[in-house]
C-alpha cells in the first residue's frame, strides 16, 4: 500500500506514528521525549561503549525497530534496492554535524515536534532555526549542490546495517556485554517488546509515507508542495492530544524534567545546523535510518556518522544540559550549552556552507 499518494493517507501515517510515540511515552520513555532519533542513537552508542556518559547508555529497541521495520516492509513490497557510492565521507561528516546540532538543541526534528506538542516554547524557538537551515540547504540545491548519483550495489550490501541492528538486539537480550544506565534518561524506557514493536510499526509507516521533517519543509520552499507536512501534522496533533489528556502539557521555557534548555540562540543555531545538514544529506535523522533500512549504503554511512557524532559530543563535553530541579534545595537549575558545544556548533555550520556551496552537479 502506497501511503504517499494522497494527503489523507499521509495524515493517517502521521497519526499512526503519533500513536506509537504516545504509547512509548505512556509506557516509560523519558518525559517530553517519547521518540527521539538523536537521543536514542546517543543512548545506543553509549550501550556499545562508544562514550562513557553513564546516564545515557541503553540499546534503544526503537532504533533497531525503525531500521529493521523499514527493511522488512521494503522487502515485502519489493522496494528494497541496494545502492551505494555517493560521496560517502561527506555523508559521514554530515551525520556528525546533524548529531552535534541535535545535542546542542537536545533533540532531533522529531523530538522538536514532540516538545512543541507539550508546550515547550524552546522547541518553537528552535523551529525558526530549523526552517532557516532547511532554506539555506534549498539555496545550495538551487545553486547546483549535489553529492553525485548512487549506483546499484550487491544486494547484501544494503542489508548490512539491518543485520548489525539485529545483532545489537541479540547482544542486549542474550548477553551482559552492553551497558545500561541505572539512572538518568537512559534508565527510562518502555518494556523491550513494546519499544521494539513500536519501532517496527513506526519504521514501516515512515518508509511507506516517505516521512522526513527536513524534506517536508524543503518541498514547501522548493516546490510549494504541502504533502509531506501532513505526516508531521498527524504526529503533532496526536501528541498534543496525548499531552493535554495526560496533564503533561506545560506552556513555558524553563520547565524542569523535560530535558531542554532556554539558551535561545543555541536552540536556533543547533537546529539550523541540523536543518542545513539534513537537506545536504538528503533527509533528516529519521529519514536516514529509513533509507538505510531499505538498502541505501549512503544513508547507512550517515547513520554511522550519527553514532560517531554522539560519541564525540559526550566524550568531549559538547552536549547541552537540560533544566533540572535541585533535589536538595528544590531550586530550578537552568540548562546550558557548554563553550565547547558552542564552538563545535559554529564549526559544523561553517562545514555545511563549505560542503553545500563547493559540491556542484557536473554538467
Secondary structure as UniProt FT lines:
FT   HELIX           7..26
FT   TURN            27..28
FT   TURN            31..33
FT   HELIX           37..47
FT   TURN            48..49
FT   TURN            54..55
FT   HELIX           61..76
FT   TURN            77..78
FT   STRAND          83..84
FT   HELIX           88..105
FT   HELIX           109..117
FT   TURN            118..119
FT   HELIX           121..142
FT   TURN            143..144
FT   STRAND          151..152
FT   TURN            155..156
FT   HELIX           157..159
FT   HELIX           160..174
FT   HELIX           185..187
FT   HELIX           192..209
FT   HELIX           213..223
FT   TURN            227..228
FT   HELIX           229..245
FT   TURN            246..247
FT   TURN            256..257
FT   HELIX           264..281
FT   HELIX           285..293
FT   TURN            294..295
FT   HELIX           297..315
FT   TURN            316..317
FT   STRAND          324..325
FT   TURN            327..329
FT   STRAND          332..333
FT   HELIX           339..358
//
